[in-house]
Amino acid sequence: MADGIIGKNDHVKIQEAEKLYNSFLTYTKSLFSKYTDINVLDINSITQRIKMVWNAVRYDRIFLMRVLHHPPPENNNENYITSHMARATVVAMIIGTYLKLPNHKLVELGIATLLHDIGMLVLPKELYLSGKALTDQEKKLLYTHPTQGYNILKSLNFTPPICFAVLEHHERENGSGYPRNLTGKDISQYGKIIAVACSYEALSAARLHKEAKDHHTGIMELLNNKEKRYDSTVIRALVYSLSLYPIGLHVLLSDNKKGQVVDINPENPRYPVVQIFEKLKPWEKKRAVQTTYEGVSIVRPLSREEIDCLDVF
């Protein structure tokens, strides 16, 4: 995408993406509340909802990512697990789409990601909502949630690939994960994808015990991957799907202008498309610039304080 004018329908598209995501979030909350109350998960309902999200990923990904860039409410204990699973599901399906998974596998991946932390619901909430340091015994109990999730889904007749993806989402390429200390060759593809999607979401979201990092910092931490904990193919898919400066990120450009990343450059993840923040006359339209190595480039993400001071959106 070369330098140009932001499309007239962008605002409408963002509103539609926001409506879809909020509906997905509400559905996710209802899904887990129902499971907590009566131990029921409706596979047909889940499948249809995942297909709706996949459709948005296929056709409106850039707008959905701008919505996802908005951080979930801080210190909102009730919504933490819900928002984590919903956001990670979108990221996982974006990765899966880049990897060209066939349609039925994308749906399976979406279901597995949406349910990957279902095992948390049978554990005491204090283990993951209190923000306090856990004892060794409490950590051991928390680390059982993949196994708990596997057992739940197996008992409800979910397919083996979904069950094993839930079991393996905390396994790591170098064998440092849990619950079975598997190494790369023994971890399912879904498990590898969910591991990256969940880690990316967790790095860029606020928790009771930590502040959110900007999405660029989060993706760079995964990219560095010094301990080889994540599958390199999946990391590459994340980077090329979201870019090093993910959609929605507010940035400072080399010409000292400020803007927001609105699209990726499929040829080079370092140089996404940025919408310029500038005061316009009523008849003028918002501009976008394709960042490049030789032209205008991104210097760094804006700080929270700089974002709060912006008066042009």
NORFENCOR-V529501 format. One record per pair of residues at least 6 apart in sequence whose C-alpha atoms are under 8 Angstrom apart, sorted by sequence separation. I is the first residue (numbers start at 1). J is the second residue. D is the distance in whole Angstrom. If there is no record, write none. Layout:
i:I j:J d:D
i:I j:J d:D
//
This chain:
i:34 j:40 d:7
i:35 j:41 d:6
i:154 j:160 d:8
i:171 j:177 d:4
i:172 j:178 d:8
i:175 j:181 d:5
i:176 j:182 d:8
i:205 j:211 d:7
i:206 j:212 d:4
i:252 j:258 d:5
i:253 j:259 d:8
i:265 j:271 d:6
i:280 j:286 d:8
i:290 j:296 d:8
i:291 j:297 d:5
i:34 j:41 d:8
i:57 j:64 d:7
i:127 j:134 d:7
i:170 j:177 d:6
i:171 j:178 d:5
i:175 j:182 d:5
i:205 j:212 d:5
i:206 j:213 d:8
i:251 j:258 d:6
i:252 j:259 d:7
i:264 j:271 d:8
i:265 j:272 d:5
i:291 j:298 d:7
i:56 j:64 d:7
i:170 j:178 d:6
i:171 j:179 d:7
i:174 j:182 d:8
i:175 j:183 d:4
i:204 j:212 d:5
i:205 j:213 d:7
i:222 j:230 d:8
i:250 j:258 d:7
i:251 j:259 d:5
i:264 j:272 d:4
i:265 j:273 d:7
i:278 j:286 d:8
i:97 j:106 d:7
i:154 j:163 d:6
i:170 j:179 d:7
i:171 j:180 d:7
i:172 j:181 d:7
i:173 j:182 d:7
i:174 j:183 d:5
i:175 j:184 d:7
i:203 j:212 d:7
i:204 j:213 d:5
i:250 j:259 d:6
i:251 j:260 d:6
i:263 j:272 d:6
i:264 j:273 d:6
i:277 j:286 d:8
i:31 j:41 d:7
i:96 j:106 d:6
i:153 j:163 d:6
i:168 j:178 d:8
i:171 j:181 d:6
i:172 j:182 d:7
i:173 j:183 d:5
i:174 j:184 d:7
i:203 j:213 d:6
i:204 j:214 d:6
i:250 j:260 d:4
i:251 j:261 d:7
i:262 j:272 d:8
i:263 j:273 d:5
i:276 j:286 d:7
i:72 j:83 d:7
i:127 j:138 d:7
i:168 j:179 d:8
i:171 j:182 d:6
i:172 j:183 d:6
i:173 j:184 d:4
i:204 j:215 d:6
i:249 j:260 d:5
i:250 j:261 d:7
i:261 j:272 d:7
i:262 j:273 d:6
i:263 j:274 d:7
i:275 j:286 d:7
i:276 j:287 d:6
i:127 j:139 d:8
i:151 j:163 d:8
i:167 j:179 d:8
i:171 j:183 d:7
i:172 j:184 d:7
i:173 j:185 d:8
i:203 j:215 d:8
i:223 j:235 d:6
i:248 j:260 d:6
i:249 j:261 d:5
i:261 j:273 d:6
i:262 j:274 d:6
i:275 j:287 d:6
i:276 j:288 d:6
i:93 j:106 d:6
i:96 j:109 d:8
i:150 j:163 d:5
i:222 j:235 d:7
i:223 j:236 d:8
i:247 j:260 d:8
i:248 j:261 d:5
i:261 j:274 d:4
i:262 j:275 d:6
i:275 j:288 d:4
i:276 j:289 d:7
i:128 j:142 d:8
i:149 j:163 d:8
i:150 j:164 d:7
i:173 j:187 d:8
i:204 j:218 d:6
i:247 j:261 d:5
i:248 j:262 d:6
i:260 j:274 d:5
i:261 j:275 d:6
i:274 j:288 d:5
i:275 j:289 d:6
i:127 j:142 d:7
i:203 j:218 d:5
i:246 j:261 d:7
i:247 j:262 d:5
i:259 j:274 d:6
i:260 j:275 d:5
i:273 j:288 d:7
i:274 j:289 d:5
i:93 j:109 d:7
i:150 j:166 d:6
i:171 j:187 d:7
i:223 j:239 d:8
i:245 j:261 d:7
i:247 j:263 d:6
i:259 j:275 d:5
i:260 j:276 d:7
i:273 j:289 d:6
i:274 j:290 d:6
i:92 j:109 d:7
i:93 j:110 d:6
i:149 j:166 d:6
i:150 j:167 d:5
i:247 j:264 d:7
i:259 j:276 d:4
i:260 j:277 d:8
i:273 j:290 d:5
i:274 j:291 d:7
i:92 j:110 d:7
i:123 j:141 d:8
i:149 j:167 d:7
i:200 j:218 d:6
i:246 j:264 d:8
i:258 j:276 d:6
i:259 j:277 d:5
i:272 j:290 d:6
i:273 j:291 d:6
i:68 j:87 d:7
i:123 j:142 d:7
i:168 j:187 d:7
i:200 j:219 d:7
i:257 j:276 d:7
i:258 j:277 d:6
i:271 j:290 d:7
i:272 j:291 d:6
i:90 j:110 d:8
i:146 j:166 d:6
i:147 j:167 d:6
i:168 j:188 d:7
i:171 j:191 d:8
i:172 j:192 d:8
i:219 j:239 d:7
i:257 j:277 d:7
i:271 j:291 d:5
i:89 j:110 d:6
i:92 j:113 d:7
i:146 j:167 d:5
i:169 j:190 d:8
i:170 j:191 d:8
i:171 j:192 d:8
i:243 j:264 d:6
i:271 j:292 d:6
i:89 j:111 d:8
i:120 j:142 d:8
i:123 j:145 d:8
i:146 j:168 d:7
i:169 j:191 d:5
i:200 j:222 d:7
i:242 j:264 d:7
i:243 j:265 d:7
i:271 j:293 d:8
i:146 j:169 d:7
i:165 j:188 d:7
i:168 j:191 d:5
i:169 j:192 d:7
i:172 j:195 d:8
i:199 j:222 d:8
i:241 j:264 d:7
i:89 j:113 d:5
i:146 j:170 d:8
i:164 j:188 d:7
i:165 j:189 d:8
i:167 j:191 d:8
i:168 j:192 d:8
i:171 j:195 d:8
i:220 j:244 d:7
i:240 j:264 d:8
i:245 j:269 d:8
i:24 j:49 d:8
i:88 j:113 d:7
i:89 j:114 d:5
i:119 j:144 d:8
i:120 j:145 d:5
i:165 j:190 d:5
i:166 j:191 d:7
i:169 j:194 d:6
i:170 j:195 d:6
i:219 j:244 d:7
i:241 j:266 d:8
i:243 j:268 d:8
i:244 j:269 d:6
i:245 j:270 d:7
i:88 j:114 d:8
i:119 j:145 d:4
i:122 j:148 d:8
i:165 j:191 d:4
i:169 j:195 d:5
i:196 j:222 d:8
i:240 j:266 d:7
i:243 j:269 d:4
i:244 j:270 d:6
i:271 j:297 d:7
i:118 j:145 d:8
i:119 j:146 d:6
i:164 j:191 d:7
i:242 j:269 d:8
i:243 j:270 d:6
i:245 j:272 d:7
i:271 j:298 d:8
i:85 j:113 d:7
i:86 j:114 d:6
i:117 j:145 d:7
i:119 j:147 d:7
i:120 j:148 d:8
i:162 j:190 d:8
i:216 j:244 d:6
i:240 j:268 d:8
i:243 j:271 d:8
i:24 j:53 d:8
i:85 j:114 d:5
i:117 j:146 d:7
i:119 j:148 d:5
i:120 j:149 d:8
i:161 j:190 d:8
i:165 j:194 d:8
i:216 j:245 d:5
i:240 j:269 d:6
i:243 j:272 d:7
i:85 j:115 d:7
i:116 j:146 d:7
i:118 j:148 d:8
i:119 j:149 d:4
i:215 j:245 d:7
i:216 j:246 d:6
i:239 j:269 d:7
i:85 j:116 d:7
i:118 j:149 d:5
i:119 j:150 d:8
i:215 j:246 d:6
i:85 j:117 d:7
i:117 j:149 d:7
i:147 j:179 d:7
i:20 j:53 d:8
i:57 j:90 d:7
i:61 j:94 d:8
i:116 j:149 d:7
i:119 j:152 d:7
i:146 j:179 d:7
i:216 j:249 d:8
i:279 j:312 d:6
i:115 j:149 d:8
i:118 j:152 d:8
i:196 j:230 d:7
i:215 j:249 d:7
i:278 j:312 d:6
i:143 j:178 d:7
i:144 j:179 d:7
i:195 j:230 d:7
i:214 j:249 d:8
i:277 j:312 d:6
i:54 j:90 d:8
i:57 j:93 d:7
i:81 j:117 d:8
i:143 j:179 d:7
i:277 j:313 d:6
i:53 j:90 d:7
i:57 j:94 d:6
i:192 j:230 d:7
i:196 j:234 d:7
i:17 j:56 d:8
i:54 j:93 d:7
i:58 j:97 d:8
i:192 j:231 d:6
i:196 j:235 d:7
i:193 j:234 d:6
i:255 j:296 d:6
i:192 j:234 d:7
i:254 j:296 d:6
i:17 j:60 d:7
i:21 j:64 d:8
i:253 j:296 d:7
i:254 j:297 d:5
i:253 j:297 d:6
i:254 j:298 d:6
i:253 j:298 d:4
i:254 j:299 d:6
i:17 j:63 d:6
i:18 j:64 d:7
i:21 j:67 d:8
i:252 j:298 d:6
i:253 j:299 d:5
i:13 j:60 d:8
i:17 j:64 d:5
i:184 j:231 d:7
i:251 j:298 d:7
i:252 j:299 d:6
i:253 j:300 d:7
i:251 j:299 d:7
i:252 j:300 d:6
i:14 j:63 d:5
i:18 j:67 d:6
i:116 j:165 d:8
i:117 j:166 d:7
i:251 j:300 d:6
i:252 j:301 d:6
i:13 j:63 d:6
i:14 j:64 d:7
i:17 j:67 d:7
i:29 j:79 d:8
i:32 j:82 d:8
i:112 j:162 d:5
i:116 j:166 d:5
i:251 j:301 d:4
i:252 j:302 d:6
i:111 j:162 d:7
i:112 j:163 d:7
i:115 j:166 d:7
i:116 j:167 d:8
i:250 j:301 d:6
i:251 j:302 d:5
i:14 j:66 d:8
i:54 j:106 d:8
i:77 j:129 d:6
i:249 j:301 d:7
i:250 j:302 d:6
i:10 j:63 d:8
i:14 j:67 d:7
i:29 j:82 d:6
i:54 j:107 d:8
i:108 j:161 d:8
i:109 j:162 d:7
i:112 j:165 d:6
i:113 j:166 d:7
i:116 j:169 d:7
i:174 j:227 d:7
i:176 j:229 d:7
i:28 j:82 d:6
i:108 j:162 d:6
i:112 j:166 d:6
i:174 j:228 d:6
i:175 j:229 d:8
i:173 j:228 d:6
i:174 j:229 d:5
i:51 j:107 d:7
i:173 j:229 d:5
i:25 j:82 d:7
i:50 j:107 d:6
i:172 j:229 d:5
i:173 j:230 d:6
i:250 j:307 d:7
i:25 j:83 d:7
i:28 j:86 d:7
i:172 j:230 d:6
i:173 j:231 d:6
i:47 j:107 d:7
i:50 j:110 d:6
i:25 j:86 d:6
i:50 j:111 d:7
i:24 j:86 d:7
i:47 j:111 d:7
i:46 j:111 d:7
i:131 j:207 d:8
i:131 j:208 d:5
i:132 j:209 d:7
i:112 j:190 d:8
i:130 j:208 d:7
i:131 j:209 d:5
i:129 j:208 d:7
i:109 j:190 d:6
i:113 j:194 d:6
i:36 j:121 d:7
i:216 j:301 d:7
i:28 j:114 d:8
i:32 j:118 d:8
i:214 j:301 d:8
i:32 j:121 d:8
i:96 j:193 d:8
i:95 j:193 d:7
i:92 j:193 d:6
i:92 j:194 d:6
i:92 j:196 d:8
i:92 j:197 d:5
i:88 j:194 d:8
i:91 j:197 d:6
i:89 j:197 d:8
i:88 j:197 d:5
i:88 j:198 d:5
i:85 j:198 d:8
i:88 j:201 d:6
i:84 j:198 d:8
i:87 j:201 d:7
i:41 j:156 d:8
i:43 j:158 d:8
i:84 j:201 d:7
i:84 j:202 d:7
i:80 j:207 d:8
i:75 j:206 d:8
i:74 j:206 d:6
i:75 j:207 d:7
i:71 j:204 d:8
i:72 j:205 d:7
i:74 j:207 d:7
i:75 j:208 d:6
i:71 j:205 d:6
i:72 j:206 d:8
i:74 j:208 d:8
i:71 j:206 d:7
i:99 j:237 d:7
i:95 j:234 d:7
i:98 j:237 d:6
i:95 j:237 d:6
i:95 j:238 d:6
i:98 j:241 d:7
i:94 j:238 d:8
i:69 j:215 d:8
i:95 j:241 d:7
i:94 j:241 d:7
i:69 j:247 d:7
i:70 j:248 d:8
i:69 j:248 d:5
i:69 j:249 d:7
i:66 j:247 d:6
i:67 j:248 d:8
i:65 j:247 d:6
i:66 j:248 d:5
i:65 j:248 d:7
i:62 j:247 d:7
i:66 j:262 d:7
i:62 j:262 d:7
i:62 j:263 d:6
i:1 j:265 d:7
i:6 j:275 d:8
i:1 j:273 d:7
i:6 j:285 d:7
i:5 j:285 d:7
i:6 j:286 d:6
i:5 j:286 d:6
i:6 j:287 d:6
i:5 j:287 d:5
i:6 j:288 d:6
i:4 j:287 d:6
i:5 j:288 d:6
i:3 j:287 d:7
i:4 j:288 d:5
i:3 j:288 d:6
i:4 j:289 d:7
i:3 j:289 d:4
i:2 j:289 d:7
i:3 j:290 d:5
i:2 j:290 d:5
i:1 j:290 d:6
//
